Amino acid sequence: MQDYVIGIDIGGTMIKGAFFDSHGALVEKRSVETRVDRGRDAVLQNLIAIIKSLHTTKGQVLSVGIGVAGVLHPAKEVLLQSPNIKQLEQAPLKKLLSEALQLPVFLENDANAAALGEQWAGAGRELDNFLFITLGTGIGGGFILHGDLWTGENGKAGEIGHMVVATDGILCACGKRGCLEAYSSATAIKAVRCVFEFAEFIKWRFFYY
């Protein structure tokens, strides 16, 4: 029988799940809203539900890999800081999910996990050095250097979204001002578009009547 693995991406807006065979070929994928507004328990319930929905009778699921946006404890068991998923901060995610699923669970920063995925079965298979950039609710990055994941001294080497690009700029969800993420993430771009559309409406409503 074939062996399988499950990969999960926990983002600030969506939880995305995928089912892969042992060679990295995609078998199935699903997604559900993260719904951070409903609190930690709701997010965990959505997470467990999507993982269970990806189980198969065709073979054995060996493990579950979880990519989550934020900074992890060095032991890779607890999410320490996540500007866009604050409800999961300090939650013992690895322990909770391992017990609920009765499967080995591996926790990693989402951009780092994506970089490792590209190295395993994607565009980075023949590269020893590359940078993988994620763009969604926030901005992240994963570095592969000399064939290994490089996270830096404190695990934040790939957090390019929180580089300050404008002194005293827009307030970021992380608490700093002027972060790249505050200007160029999908969330920021959507906010700018809404302001632009509102300005266009006001101009049409009051100046062209």
N, C-alpha and C positions, 0 to 999 in steps of 0.2 A: 504493500500500500504506500501511497505517496505521503510525504511529510509536508506540513505547511507551517507558516508563521503569519501572525497578524500584526499589522502596523497601524498605529493610531496617532493622529496629529490633533492635539488640543489647542485650538486657537481662541482668540478673544471673541470671535463671532461664530465659528463652526467647529464641530468635532468631526474629523474625517477619518474613516476607517478603510483599510484595504487588506485583502487576503492574498498571500503569495505562496507559490510553491517553493521548494528548496533551491531552485535555480534563480529565483527572483522574478519569475513571470507573474504578472498580475492575473488573478482569477476572478476577483469580485471587489467592488468598492461601494461604500455607502457613506452618507453624511447626515448629521443632525445638528440643529442649532445648539450652541453651548449654553445659552440662557444664563449667563452669569448673574443677571438681575434677580434670579430666583434663589440664589444662595448656593453654598457648597454642596449640600445634600442633593439638590436637583442636578447640578453639574455631574456629580459622581454617578447618580442614577442613569443619566443620559449616556455617560461614558461606558458603564458596565453593560447597558442595554445594547449599544452598538457593537461591542465586542462579542457578546453572546450571539447576536444576530449573524455574525460572520463565521460561526462554527460550521463544521462540515461533517458529513458522515462518510466522506470519500477517503479520509485518512486521518492521521494524527496531527493535532496542533501542538507544535513543540514549545512555543513561547509567544509572548506578546511584547512588542516594543512600543513604548509610549514616548512620543515627542511632545514636549510642552514648552510654550513660550515663556521664558524666564530663566532665572539663575538657580541652579540646583546646589544642594549641599554636596561637598566633595564625594560623599559616599553614594551619591546618586539615588537617594531614597526619599528625600523631602524637597519640595519646591520652596526655596527661601524667599524669592522676590519675583513678582510678575506684574508689571504695571497694568496689563490688560486683563489679567485673571486673578485679581487680588483675593477672591474668595477661596482659592486653593493654596494660598500662601501658608506655610507651616503645616500643611496636611501631609501625613505619612503615606503618600500616594502608593509607593511600591508595596508596602505592607497591606494596605487596604485592598488593593486590586488583586494581589496574590491570593489573599484569603477569600475574596469574593469569587474569583475565577478558578481557583485551584490549579493555577498554571504559573510557570516562571514568568516574571515580569521584569523588564529592563526599562529604566527611566533615563531619558536624555533630553537636553535642550533641543527644541524642535529644529532649529537650523543646523545644529550639529548632526542630528539624526538624518536630516535630508542630505547633508554632505556625505555621510557614511553610506546612505542608500545609493547615491550616484556613484560612489566608489565601488560598491558591490555589484550593481546591476544597471548602471546608467552611463551617462556621458563621461564620468570620471574613471572608468575602468582601466584605462591605459595611461592615466596621469598620476604622477607622484606628488604634484603640488597644484592645488587650485583653491579658489574661494567660491563658496556657494552662498548666494544672497536670497533671502526670502522677503517677499513683499505682500503684506496682507493688512490685518488690523494694526500690526506694527512692522518694523523692519529688523531683520536679523541676519546673521552670517555665520558660516561654518568654514573653518580652515583645515585643509588637508596639507600637511607639510612632510615631505619625505615619506609619504605613504601612511602617515599616522594622523589621527585627529589631534589638533593643537588647540587647547583651550586657554592657555596662559596661566599665570600664577594663581589667579583667583576665579578662574572659570568664565571670565567675561571677554576673552579675546575676540570673539565673533560678534559682540554686541555693537555693531556699527551703527545701529539705529539711535544709539544714545551718545554718539559723538556730537559735541556742541558745534553747530555751524553758524549760529547767530547769537552773539553775546546779548544777554538780556532779551532774548527773543520770546517766541510763543511758549507758554507753559506746557510741558510734556506730562504725560500720565505718570512718568517716573518721579516727578517732583522737580526736575531741573527745568531750566529755560533754554530754548534754542536748539533742542535736539533735532537731528535729521528726521527722526520719526514724526516729530510734530509738524513737519512741513511736507514730507514726501511719502508717507504711508498711504495705503488705500483709504484709511479713515480720514486722514488730513485732506487728501485730494477730494474726497466726497464732500467734506465740510466746505471747502473752498468753492466747489461747484454749486452747492446749495446757496451760499452767500451771493455768488455771481448771478444765479438764476433769480434770486429775490431782488437783487439790485436792478436787473433787467426788467422785472415786473413793475417795480416802483417807477422806473424811468418811463416805461410804456404807459402806466396808469396815470401819471401826473403830468408828463411832458408832451404826450402825443394825443391827449384828449381834445 
